[in-house]
Amino acid sequence: MEKLDSAQLDQLKEIGAYLRQVRQEQAKSLEEIATKTCIRLPLLRAIELGQEQVLPEPVFVQGFIRRYADVLGLDGTGLSRTFPVPSPLEGHELRARDAVSTVYRSHADPASRRIEVFHAIATGIC
């Protein structure tokens, strides 16, 4: 499981405190939020308290933030975007480009070169 970096953890604590404050102002229980969002109670508590050890991958945390905020009548999409999550393609495109460039620089025969290019592209996409 990928742990949160310091920027994500700081932002989670800020967002969690904000969500808790709004929830309390609306006199809603955490159990009510859990029922409406279909997010387990321990995960909602972890978001409110910034307890990263209980939470799943950051991309899921971002989705939980969105759903929680939506139930409170907030802009869930906007709020969830303030929680930094790297793009799932970061790094993959670069590795694929490097692999293809290495294959073209090789002095292999044309048939094996096509196989290597196919392999490089396939592994870069998956």
Backbone as a chain_set.jsonl record, in Angstrom:
{"seq": "MEKLDSAQLDQLKEIGAYLRQVRQEQAKSLEEIATKTCIRLPLLRAIELGQEQVLPEPVFVQGFIRRYADVLGLDGTGLSRTFPVPSPLEGHELRARDAVSTVYRSHADPASRRIEVFHAIATGIC", "coords": {"N": [[0.842, -1.176, 0.0], [0.561, 2.178, -0.847], [1.954, 4.835, 0.881], [1.036, 8.04, 2.231], [2.574, 11.077, 1.182], [4.34, 13.843, 2.739], [3.113, 16.279, 1.951], [0.608, 15.406, 1.071], [-0.368, 14.313, 3.459], [-0.471, 16.57, 5.136], [-2.385, 18.078, 3.729], [-4.544, 16.313, 3.862], [-5.112, 16.354, 6.612], [-5.964, 18.992, 6.904], [-8.204, 19.088, 5.16], [-9.766, 17.063, 6.318], [-10.308, 18.129, 8.875], [-11.83, 20.316, 8.109], [-14.045, 19.06, 6.848], [-15.092, 17.686, 9.056], [-15.808, 19.862, 10.687], [-17.811, 21.131, 9.119], [-19.66, 19.034, 8.969], [-20.383, 18.79, 11.684], [-21.497, 21.32, 12.115], [-23.752, 21.027, 10.566], [-25.096, 19.282, 12.076], [-24.88, 16.502, 11.666], [-24.338, 13.041, 12.049], [-21.401, 10.963, 12.108], [-21.983, 8.375, 11.487], [-24.286, 8.658, 9.939], [-23.19, 9.895, 7.695], [-21.538, 7.826, 6.845], [-23.437, 5.924, 6.078], [-24.738, 7.251, 3.949], [-22.651, 7.67, 2.137], [-21.568, 5.216, 1.721], [-19.106, 4.586, 2.723], [-16.886, 3.076, 4.898], [-17.122, 3.479, 8.435], [-14.657, 3.597, 10.055], [-12.866, 4.525, 8.109], [-13.881, 7.039, 7.444], [-13.538, 8.303, 9.904], [-10.755, 8.237, 10.01], [-10.137, 9.947, 7.892], [-11.174, 12.391, 8.858], [-9.49, 12.734, 11.059], [-6.973, 12.64, 10.012], [-5.488, 10.253, 9.882], [-3.317, 8.422, 8.453], [-2.43, 5.739, 8.431], [-4.601, 4.052, 8.467], [-5.873, 4.376, 6.109], [-6.535, 3.658, 2.579], [-4.906, 3.518, -0.68], [-3.815, 6.708, -2.032], [-5.406, 7.634, -4.237], [-7.887, 6.478, -3.761], [-8.531, 7.68, -1.361], [-8.866, 10.277, -2.229], [-11.225, 9.968, -3.703], [-12.966, 9.263, -1.607], [-12.986, 11.643, -0.163], [-14.261, 13.302, -2.01], [-16.857, 12.117, -2.174], [-17.712, 12.331, 0.494], [-17.715, 15.133, 0.873], [-19.629, 15.833, -1.065], [-21.995, 14.734, 0.057], [-22.299, 16.448, 2.163], [-23.135, 18.661, 0.867], [-21.243, 20.204, -0.302], [-18.744, 21.306, -2.725], [-17.681, 18.599, -3.905], [-15.995, 17.559, -5.917], [-14.281, 19.713, -6.448], [-13.106, 20.091, -3.887], [-11.882, 17.602, -3.498], [-9.939, 17.688, -5.423], [-8.029, 19.278, -4.294], [-6.557, 17.62, -2.811], [-3.573, 16.224, -3.316], [-2.848, 13.926, -5.842], [-0.801, 11.801, -7.622], [-0.744, 11.43, -11.187], [-1.896, 8.409, -12.69], [-0.497, 7.691, -14.927], [1.949, 8.881, -14.779], [5.35, 8.581, -15.267], [5.027, 6.1, -16.607], [4.731, 6.748, -19.35], [7.191, 7.922, -19.896], [8.955, 5.786, -19.397], [8.127, 4.039, -21.417], [8.772, 5.515, -23.722], [11.576, 5.676, -23.432], [12.224, 2.958, -23.589], [11.408, 2.3, -26.21], [13.079, 3.995, -27.681], [15.568, 2.924, -27.0], [15.363, 0.429, -28.181], [15.257, 1.115, -30.913], [17.803, 2.099, -31.222], [19.322, -0.124, -30.997], [21.246, -2.76, -32.545], [19.949, -4.905, -33.623], [18.512, -7.482, -35.735], [15.906, -6.761, -38.19], [13.497, -8.29, -37.72], [13.64, -9.153, -35.012], [13.795, -6.679, -33.872], [11.241, -5.599, -34.307], [9.745, -7.218, -32.612], [10.859, -6.487, -30.153], [10.117, -3.784, -30.053], [7.331, -4.026, -30.009], [7.08, -5.35, -27.544], [8.138, -3.385, -25.821], [6.289, -1.317, -26.126], [3.949, -2.582, -25.27], [4.542, -3.176, -22.559], [4.829, -0.633, -21.594], [2.316, 0.427, -21.7], [0.721, -1.19, -20.106]], "CA": [[0.0, 0.0, 0.0], [1.316, 3.418, -0.975], [1.716, 5.767, 1.985], [0.916, 9.443, 1.859], [3.759, 11.898, 1.418], [4.069, 14.888, 3.743], [2.158, 17.254, 1.402], [-0.708, 14.769, 1.095], [-0.792, 14.176, 4.85], [-0.854, 17.91, 5.603], [-3.643, 18.449, 3.08], [-5.58, 15.443, 4.416], [-5.472, 16.859, 7.944], [-6.727, 20.231, 6.713], [-9.499, 18.732, 4.573], [-10.507, 16.292, 7.318], [-10.803, 19.046, 9.907], [-12.884, 21.112, 7.479], [-15.224, 18.205, 6.687], [-15.645, 17.443, 10.394], [-16.443, 21.105, 11.132], [-19.058, 21.312, 8.367], [-20.58, 17.972, 9.406], [-20.887, 19.137, 13.016], [-22.377, 22.482, 11.948], [-25.006, 20.526, 9.995], [-25.624, 18.334, 13.074], [-24.941, 15.159, 11.091], [-23.423, 12.098, 12.699], [-20.484, 10.271, 11.211], [-22.707, 7.175, 11.056], [-25.165, 9.088, 8.851], [-22.322, 10.111, 6.53], [-21.11, 6.49, 6.405], [-24.579, 5.305, 5.394], [-25.014, 7.949, 2.689], [-21.512, 7.586, 1.218], [-21.116, 3.813, 1.627], [-17.707, 4.539, 3.162], [-16.861, 2.519, 6.251], [-16.942, 4.436, 9.53], [-13.251, 3.822, 10.411], [-12.205, 5.314, 7.069], [-14.324, 8.428, 7.617], [-12.836, 8.811, 11.093], [-9.351, 8.439, 9.633], [-10.077, 11.165, 7.075], [-11.364, 13.546, 9.744], [-8.373, 12.873, 12.001], [-5.703, 12.59, 9.294], [-4.778, 9.026, 10.275], [-2.969, 7.779, 7.19], [-2.175, 4.299, 8.537], [-5.871, 3.336, 8.302], [-6.428, 4.681, 4.789], [-5.988, 2.963, 1.408], [-4.124, 4.305, -1.636], [-4.258, 8.105, -2.138], [-6.472, 7.852, -5.219], [-9.143, 6.121, -3.104], [-8.776, 8.735, -0.368], [-9.402, 11.406, -2.987], [-12.626, 9.643, -3.987], [-13.717, 9.341, -0.35], [-13.145, 13.071, 0.134], [-15.288, 13.816, -2.924], [-18.182, 11.626, -1.768], [-18.021, 12.91, 1.808], [-18.059, 16.54, 0.658], [-20.904, 15.876, -1.801], [-23.087, 14.469, 1.003], [-22.453, 17.652, 2.986], [-23.593, 19.752, 0.015], [-20.079, 20.979, -0.734], [-18.206, 20.96, -4.042], [-16.827, 17.442, -3.658], [-14.959, 17.454, -6.943], [-13.305, 20.778, -6.199], [-12.374, 19.826, -2.649], [-11.024, 16.427, -3.669], [-8.79, 18.065, -6.267], [-7.0, 19.92, -3.471], [-5.755, 16.53, -2.248], [-2.694, 15.887, -4.44], [-2.661, 12.522, -6.217], [-0.086, 11.74, -8.898], [-1.435, 10.781, -12.296], [-1.492, 7.007, -12.806], [0.388, 7.518, -16.074], [3.257, 9.484, -14.537], [6.432, 7.611, -15.275], [4.818, 5.046, -17.6], [4.996, 7.276, -20.681], [8.627, 8.117, -20.007], [9.586, 4.471, -19.521], [7.808, 3.502, -22.74], [9.581, 6.253, -24.69], [12.963, 5.24, -23.276], [12.342, 1.586, -24.077], [11.316, 2.325, -27.666], [14.288, 4.626, -28.189], [16.653, 1.959, -26.833], [15.173, -0.61, -29.192], [15.642, 1.643, -32.212], [19.256, 2.28, -31.255], [20.001, -1.425, -30.995], [21.67, -3.225, -33.867], [19.314, -6.203, -33.851], [17.92, -7.636, -37.063], [14.575, -6.146, -38.237], [12.436, -9.117, -37.127], [13.711, -9.087, -33.549], [13.536, -5.291, -33.49], [9.786, -5.437, -34.239], [9.297, -7.892, -31.39], [11.269, -5.662, -29.012], [9.283, -2.578, -30.051], [6.02, -4.444, -29.528], [7.205, -5.617, -26.106], [8.336, -2.111, -25.121], [5.021, -0.585, -26.129], [2.996, -3.32, -24.431], [4.862, -3.008, -21.138], [4.638, 0.771, -21.235], [0.888, 0.702, -21.596], [0.129, -1.982, -19.009]], "C": [[0.889, 1.242, 0.0], [0.945, 4.362, 0.167], [1.649, 7.196, 1.455], [2.241, 10.148, 2.084], [3.367, 13.048, 2.349], [3.06, 15.93, 3.243], [0.739, 16.682, 1.431], [-1.238, 14.679, 2.521], [-1.24, 15.52, 5.423], [-2.207, 18.317, 5.028], [-4.8, 17.606, 3.613], [-6.048, 15.956, 5.771], [-6.333, 18.117, 7.833], [-8.129, 19.933, 6.17], [-10.363, 18.004, 5.597], [-11.101, 17.169, 8.402], [-11.956, 19.894, 9.362], [-14.174, 20.298, 7.332], [-15.897, 17.935, 8.032], [-16.402, 18.673, 10.893], [-17.789, 21.307, 10.433], [-20.092, 20.275, 8.8], [-21.202, 18.315, 10.752], [-21.82, 20.342, 12.959], [-23.737, 22.07, 11.393], [-25.68, 19.505, 10.913], [-25.836, 16.937, 12.491], [-23.941, 14.273, 11.816], [-22.517, 11.458, 11.65], [-21.135, 8.984, 10.677], [-23.635, 7.494, 9.883], [-24.359, 9.286, 7.564], [-21.883, 8.761, 5.963], [-22.219, 5.806, 5.61], [-24.803, 5.932, 4.024], [-23.886, 7.812, 1.669], [-21.099, 6.157, 0.906], [-19.613, 3.699, 1.892], [-17.718, 4.063, 4.608], [-16.502, 3.59, 7.284], [-15.471, 4.648, 9.915], [-12.488, 4.652, 9.372], [-12.605, 6.784, 7.164], [-13.639, 9.066, 8.82], [-11.383, 9.134, 10.763], [-9.187, 9.689, 8.775], [-10.195, 12.391, 7.969], [-10.153, 13.793, 10.637], [-7.003, 12.839, 11.327], [-4.851, 11.393, 9.675], [-4.465, 8.191, 9.039], [-2.827, 6.266, 7.277], [-3.435, 3.463, 8.319], [-6.369, 3.415, 6.857], [-5.775, 3.883, 3.663], [-5.149, 3.91, 0.544], [-4.689, 5.727, -1.769], [-5.395, 8.344, -3.129], [-7.838, 7.491, -4.629], [-9.522, 7.17, -2.064], [-9.388, 9.944, -1.062], [-10.881, 11.178, -3.312], [-13.499, 9.713, -2.748], [-13.987, 10.798, 0.017], [-14.263, 13.654, -0.73], [-16.686, 13.397, -2.472], [-18.629, 12.229, -0.441], [-18.478, 14.357, 1.626], [-19.391, 16.681, -0.08], [-22.094, 15.689, -0.865], [-23.343, 15.679, 1.898], [-22.941, 18.848, 2.173], [-22.471, 20.665, -0.446], [-19.701, 20.59, -2.162], [-17.191, 19.831, -3.853], [-15.694, 17.312, -4.65], [-13.874, 18.49, -6.705], [-12.465, 20.512, -4.967], [-11.428, 18.646, -2.824], [-9.807, 16.736, -4.526], [-7.703, 18.783, -5.475], [-6.135, 18.884, -2.76], [-4.887, 15.986, -3.381], [-2.528, 14.377, -4.635], [-1.931, 12.504, -7.552], [-0.909, 11.019, -9.955], [-0.976, 9.334, -12.4], [-0.545, 6.765, -13.971], [1.762, 8.136, -15.866], [4.313, 8.4, -14.483], [6.257, 6.552, -16.342], [5.157, 5.537, -18.998], [6.488, 7.434, -20.901], [9.335, 6.782, -20.184], [9.323, 3.877, -20.898], [8.644, 4.192, -23.805], [11.035, 5.819, -24.632], [13.17, 3.844, -23.836], [12.315, 1.548, -25.596], [12.575, 2.925, -28.255], [15.485, 3.691, -28.078], [16.562, 0.878, -27.897], [15.615, -0.107, -30.554], [17.147, 1.847, -32.319], [19.999, 0.953, -31.337], [20.323, -1.84, -32.428], [21.104, -4.605, -34.166], [18.752, -6.262, -35.263], [16.478, -7.119, -37.027], [13.476, -6.973, -37.577], [12.468, -9.037, -35.607], [13.459, -7.672, -33.056], [12.029, -5.057, -33.369], [9.227, -6.073, -32.968], [9.648, -7.045, -30.171], [10.424, -4.394, -28.917], [7.891, -2.92, -29.525], [6.058, -4.669, -28.024], [7.336, -4.307, -25.313], [7.036, -1.322, -25.041], [4.016, -1.266, -25.208], [3.29, -3.135, -22.952], [4.696, -1.567, -20.701], [3.183, 1.12, -21.03], [0.283, 0.0, -20.397], [0.638, -1.549, -17.661]], "O": [[1.852, 1.33, 0.762], [-0.231, 4.649, 0.391], [2.145, 7.502, 0.37], [2.95, 9.864, 3.05], [2.196, 13.199, 2.7], [2.241, 16.415, 4.023], [-0.214, 17.384, 1.771], [-2.416, 14.936, 2.767], [-2.259, 15.602, 6.108], [-3.067, 18.835, 5.741], [-5.906, 18.113, 3.797], [-7.248, 15.989, 6.045], [-7.304, 18.286, 8.571], [-9.12, 20.469, 6.667], [-11.552, 18.292, 5.728], [-12.25, 16.985, 8.804], [-12.933, 20.156, 10.065], [-15.26, 20.782, 7.651], [-17.124, 17.954, 8.134], [-17.493, 18.556, 11.45], [-18.788, 21.617, 11.081], [-21.266, 20.602, 8.978], [-22.407, 18.152, 10.943], [-22.823, 20.385, 13.672], [-24.754, 22.687, 11.709], [-26.712, 18.933, 10.562], [-26.834, 16.275, 12.778], [-22.839, 14.704, 12.153], [-22.839, 11.425, 10.462], [-20.863, 8.564, 9.553], [-23.759, 6.702, 8.949], [-24.796, 8.894, 6.482], [-21.86, 8.573, 4.746], [-21.956, 5.181, 4.583], [-25.031, 5.221, 3.045], [-24.137, 7.834, 0.464], [-20.37, 5.909, -0.055], [-18.94, 2.822, 1.349], [-18.465, 4.58, 5.438], [-15.689, 4.479, 7.03], [-15.066, 5.797, 10.09], [-11.57, 5.394, 9.72], [-11.77, 7.672, 6.987], [-13.214, 10.22, 8.767], [-10.85, 10.164, 11.178], [-8.2, 10.411, 8.916], [-9.403, 13.326, 7.852], [-9.828, 14.942, 10.938], [-5.982, 12.992, 11.996], [-3.629, 11.503, 9.778], [-5.266, 7.349, 8.632], [-3.079, 5.571, 6.293], [-3.334, 2.275, 8.014], [-7.196, 2.604, 6.438], [-4.616, 3.48, 3.767], [-4.739, 4.978, 1.0], [-5.896, 5.93, -1.634], [-6.262, 9.18, -2.877], [-8.839, 8.126, -4.959], [-10.697, 7.504, -1.909], [-10.318, 10.562, -0.543], [-11.691, 12.098, -3.204], [-14.641, 10.168, -2.816], [-15.085, 11.143, 0.453], [-15.106, 14.407, -0.242], [-17.593, 14.226, -2.396], [-19.793, 12.595, -0.28], [-19.51, 14.757, 2.164], [-20.192, 17.556, 0.248], [-23.091, 16.403, -0.977], [-24.471, 15.907, 2.336], [-23.14, 19.93, 2.723], [-22.719, 21.771, -0.925], [-20.27, 19.66, -2.733], [-15.999, 20.076, -3.665], [-14.564, 16.993, -4.278], [-12.685, 18.177, -6.756], [-11.247, 20.687, -4.994], [-10.294, 18.686, -2.348], [-8.758, 16.111, -4.369], [-6.568, 18.884, -5.942], [-5.105, 19.222, -2.177], [-5.401, 15.356, -4.305], [-2.126, 13.655, -3.723], [-2.386, 13.123, -8.514], [-1.677, 10.107, -9.646], [0.208, 9.051, -12.218], [0.139, 5.743, -14.007], [2.655, 7.938, -16.691], [4.184, 7.423, -13.745], [7.246, 6.13, -16.942], [5.805, 4.82, -19.76], [6.996, 7.115, -21.976], [10.22, 6.657, -21.031], [10.219, 3.27, -21.485], [9.171, 3.532, -24.7], [11.662, 5.614, -25.671], [14.181, 3.576, -24.486], [13.112, 0.84, -26.211], [13.094, 2.406, -29.243], [16.331, 3.667, -28.971], [17.579, 0.459, -28.449], [16.288, -0.835, -31.285], [17.702, 1.771, -33.416], [21.173, 0.916, -31.706], [19.743, -1.33, -33.387], [21.722, -5.387, -34.889], [18.541, -5.234, -35.906], [15.883, -7.042, -35.953], [12.598, -6.404, -36.929], [11.423, -8.868, -34.979], [12.965, -7.48, -31.945], [11.582, -4.391, -32.434], [8.334, -5.516, -32.33], [8.835, -6.9, -29.259], [10.054, -3.977, -27.819], [7.338, -2.196, -28.698], [5.161, -4.224, -27.307], [6.716, -4.149, -24.262], [6.722, -0.731, -24.008], [3.312, -0.597, -24.452], [2.363, -2.953, -22.163], [4.44, -1.314, -19.524], [2.861, 2.024, -20.258], [-0.594, 0.558, -19.737], [0.239, -2.112, -16.641]]}, "num_chains": 1, "name": "protein.A"}
